[in-house]
Amino acid sequence: MHESPTSPAETPLPFTFSGSGAEYFRIWIVNLLLTVATLGIYSAWAKTRRLRYFYRNTQLAGAAFDFRGDPKAILRGRILAVALLAAYHYAFGFSLKAGVVTVALLLAGLPFMMRSALRFRLANTVYRGLPFGFAGGVKEAYLVYLLPAAIFVLPGALVALMPGRPIAGTVFLLYLCWPLMHGAMKAYQHKHLMAGDQHAAFALGTADLAKPYVRALLIGLGLLVLVGAAFALAVVVPRGHGWKNVVAFLPAIISLVIGYVCLLLSGPYIMVRMNNLAWSATSFPGVRIACAMRVGPYLRLQVANVLLTLLTFGLYRPFAVVRTWKYRVAHVTVEAPDGFEQAVLTARRPPVAAAGDGVADFLGVDLSW
């Protein structure tokens, strides 16, 4: 039987990026100079310019994305973020009561602000006139973000409350739960995405998203055994004088270097695997998303970016950002058998506060995916 050719609608549609490192370098250098000249005030406008450049140069099915966030709203959020961080760092210097109240307020407010950050970023992201959105509830935000917030604020608070006591360091045991925390945050972000009034479906759970951490941990344990064996060999093998002594410890030195390099590379490995899992499990009615980044090429890209950035004293940074964005975009595809027209809705939402977005920036949380 003759098979009909695949229709264009059934062909996976790739994302493309039309920007360049040279173009973004001009935006980046102006943003940097104006931010320094205005003591950080211009950073809100710099962020808006950056997002608009990357979004407007990212296309899907012949149409570009856009970012419509208000820089003044972002600035208000950043002022609040600076005030919160200043209060956290200096409150215990005023009094114990002020410190405890500040930590309590941070624990109570950070989960809500993280949810607000997601709502602000997505509500101001537009594709073909279609605004995106975030429908995650406040209660679930506290369930997801309260422990990560505790990891951020409790160590300093416990040291101030119980100086010199070993129990103050027990909070770092929470880091053992970080794979599940990160998986929970990723699942919360993806399963509550909206395109117009359509809710995303998300097929994975928290444990599924934590699997890249497990693989990285197993690799790390294997390297730890290798390093231990190399040190044991260096101790057991009889040593001579001069270069013979150095040769005896060479296996241990090489193992340490390999272990350190692998530790540095574990972050990109986890990022690639987790993003592939999360995006490939995200779908909308009539729209399926697939992400297929590869660990090897991405690691080589990041190593080259780091080396070139160091060699150019930071001037290669905007080129590195463009190369990374282009790589990530190029490995995401969308299948929409019935076309995008049914998904382009005219739903409007009220303005969303930007305070959470500013706090998320200061905490180093990437909410743009």
C-alpha positions, 0 to 999 in steps of 0.5 A, spaced: 500 500 500 502 506 498 503 511 504 502 518 503 507 523 505 508 526 511 504 533 511 507 539 513 503 539 520 505 533 522 513 535 521 516 537 527 517 544 527 524 547 530 525 553 534 530 557 530 534 563 533 536 569 528 541 573 533 548 573 533 554 574 538 556 581 535 549 584 535 548 582 542 555 584 544 553 591 543 546 591 547 550 587 552 556 592 553 551 598 553 547 595 558 553 594 562 556 601 562 549 604 563 548 599 569 554 601 572 553 608 571 547 608 574 549 604 580 544 598 578 538 602 577 538 601 569 539 593 570 531 593 570 531 596 563 538 592 561 534 585 563 528 588 559 532 589 553 536 582 553 529 578 554 526 582 548 532 581 544 533 573 545 525 572 544 524 577 538 530 573 535 527 566 537 522 564 531 517 558 531 513 556 525 515 563 522 513 567 528 517 570 533 516 571 541 516 577 545 517 580 552 512 585 554 515 586 561 515 593 564 522 595 566 519 600 572 515 594 575 522 590 574 525 595 578 520 595 584 521 588 584 529 589 585 528 594 590 524 590 594 529 584 593 535 588 595 531 591 601 530 583 603 537 581 602 540 587 606 535 585 612 537 578 612 544 580 612 544 585 617 538 584 622 541 580 627 546 585 628 541 590 630 538 585 635 536 577 636 528 579 635 529 583 629 533 577 626 528 572 627 522 576 625 526 577 618 528 570 617 520 568 619 518 574 614 523 571 608 520 564 609 513 566 609 514 570 603 519 567 598 515 561 596 509 566 594 514 571 591 517 565 587 510 563 584 509 571 582 516 571 578 513 565 574 506 569 573 510 575 571 515 572 566 510 568 563 504 573 563 509 578 559 511 572 554 507 573 547 507 568 541 503 570 535 499 575 540 498 569 545 500 571 552 502 565 556 501 564 563 502 560 570 496 557 574 500 554 580 496 555 586 499 559 592 499 552 597 503 548 592 508 554 591 509 553 599 510 546 599 515 546 593 519 552 595 519 552 603 525 547 603 529 551 598 528 557 602 530 554 608 536 552 605 537 559 603 536 563 609 537 558 615 544 557 615 546 564 617 540 565 622 542 558 626 549 561 626 547 567 629 542 564 634 547 558 636 554 560 635 559 555 636 554 549 636 555 544 631 547 543 631 547 549 627 551 546 621 545 540 621 541 544 616 546 543 611 543 536 611 537 539 607 542 539 601 541 531 601 534 532 599 536 537 593 535 532 587 527 531 590 527 539 591 529 541 584 525 535 581 519 538 585 520 545 583 521 543 575 514 539 575 511 545 579 513 550 573 511 545 567 505 542 569 502 549 571 504 552 564 498 556 560 498 558 553 492 562 553 486 559 557 489 552 555 493 548 561 499 544 559 499 537 561 505 534 564 507 526 564 512 526 570 513 526 577 518 529 582 522 522 582 522 522 575 526 529 574 531 527 580 534 521 576 539 525 573 542 527 580 542 519 581 546 518 575 551 523 577 551 521 584 553 514 581 558 516 577 561 521 582 561 515 587 565 511 582 570 516 581 571 517 589 572 509 589 578 510 583 581 516 587 581 512 594 584 506 590 589 511 587 591 514 594 592 507 597 596 505 591 601 511 592 601 509 599 603 502 598 608 502 593 615 503 595 617 511 594 624 513 592 627 519 591 626 526 587 622 524 581 621 517 583 617 520 589 613 524 584 611 518 579 609 514 585 603 519 587 602 521 579 596 516 579 593 519 585 594 526 582 591 524 576 585 521 579 584 528 583 584 532 577 579 527 573 574 527 579 574 535 580 573 536 572 567 531 573 564 535 579 564 541 575 561 538 569 556 534 573 552 541 573 551 541 565 550 534 565 544 534 570 541 541 566 541 537 559 538 531 562 533 534 566 531 539 561 530 533 556 525 530 561 521 536 563 520 539 556 519 532 552 513 531 558 510 537 557 504 538 552 498 542 550 492 540 547 494 538 540 501 540 541 507 536 543 514 538 545 520 534 544 527 536 547 533 532 545 540 536 547 546 531 548 550 532 553 557 531 550 556 537 545 553 541 550 559 540 555 564 541 549 560 548 548 560 550 555 568 548 556 569 552 550 565 558 552 569 558 559 576 558 556 574 563 551 571 568 556 577 567 561 582 568 555 578 575 553 577 577 560 570 577 560 569 580 553 567 573 550 561 573 555 555 575 550 558 571 545 557 565 549 550 566 551 548 567 544 551 560 543 548 557 549 541 560 547 542 558 540 544 550 542 538 550 546 533 552 542 535 548 536 534 542 540 527 543 541 521 541 536 514 542 536 509 537 533 502 540 532 498 536 527 492 541 527 496 547 526 497 553 531 491 557 529 487 553 534 492 555 540 492 562 538 487 565 543 485 572 545 485 571 553 487 577 557 490 577 564 491 582 569 498 585 570 502 581 574 507 584 580 514 583 578 517 583 585 517 575 585 521 576 579 526 581 582 527 576 588 528 570 583 534 574 579 538 576 586 537 568 588 540 566 581 534 562 579 532 561 572 525 562 570 526 563 563 527 555 561 
